[in-house]
Amino acid sequence: MMITDWIQAISMVVLVVVTGIYAWRTHVISKATKEQADASVEMAEEMRKQRYDTVRPVIDFKWRDYFDANINRVAWMEGIAGKTPSELSCKLRNVGFGSAIELYSYTKIGQDTHHKHDFGTLKVGGEIDDWVALSVSQEGNSGVLEAYYKDIHDNPYKSILEVYPVKGEGLRSELRLEKVQEDELP
């Protein structure tokens, strides 16, 4: 074998090794680039969520202070008896950071008829003018009042007030907020 053949063989081996190293480094760089892109997408999504949260309305059900006016006394007495009331007089108020638009809930008319009641838009810190007897849906041992609305970005939400009868004491409640899909709205 001649020296030129040896040089050519060694050159070929060096070329294969260099190409392998280049391919491996390219793979490592592409993997790191993908991870960085995924992290950037996740960070952008978190920033978008935070931006939405700064203008998100939260609808609360004001009902306890109306007990003194005897309107919710029947419901309270049902709670003392361990029963869930079928309606609760409330004022809806916006305790969130953005306006609630297309706000509605359901009122009870008669024994089993529920009527959609539109409240329109409720600004930050705002409260509806009149007390409204909202329909309480029965769910197990508790009752549920619901209010549906959207934020200024057209994201639909549902505020849920769970009402628990406490035998011998009256009623307790817990507020939850859920983001819902457009097709889940009643």
SULHU-V13920 format. One record per pair of residues at least 24 apart in sequence whose ideal C-beta (glycine too) atoms are under 7 Angstrom apart, sorted by sequence separation. I is the first residue (numbers start at 1). J is the second residue. If there is no record, write none. Layout:
# SULHU-V13920
i: {I;I}
j: {J;J}
This chain:
# SULHU-V13920
i: {99;155;156;63;99;107;108;63;98;107;156;63;92;97;107;108;136;62;94;96;106;107;61;62;94;105;106;156;92;94;61;62;94;94;59;60;93;93;59;60;58;91;92;57;58;91;148;58;57;56;91;56;57;59;90;105;55;56;57;89;90;105;54;55;57;89;59;89;90;103;104;87;88;103;87;102;87;88;101;102;87;100;101;86;85;101;84;98;99;84;98;90;92;88;84;85;84;71;62;66;88;84;84;83;82;61;82;79;78;79;80;59;80;80;59;80;79;57;79;57;76;56;76;55;75;55;52;60;59;61;52;58;52;60;58}
j: {123;179;180;88;124;132;133;89;124;133;182;90;119;124;134;135;163;90;122;124;134;135;90;91;123;134;135;185;122;124;92;93;125;126;92;93;126;127;94;95;94;127;128;94;95;128;185;96;96;96;131;97;98;100;131;146;97;98;99;131;132;147;97;98;100;132;103;133;134;147;148;133;134;149;134;149;135;136;149;150;136;149;150;136;136;152;136;151;152;138;152;145;147;145;142;143;143;131;127;131;163;163;165;165;165;145;167;165;165;166;167;147;168;169;149;170;170;149;171;151;170;151;171;151;171;152;151;159;159;161;153;159;155;175;177}
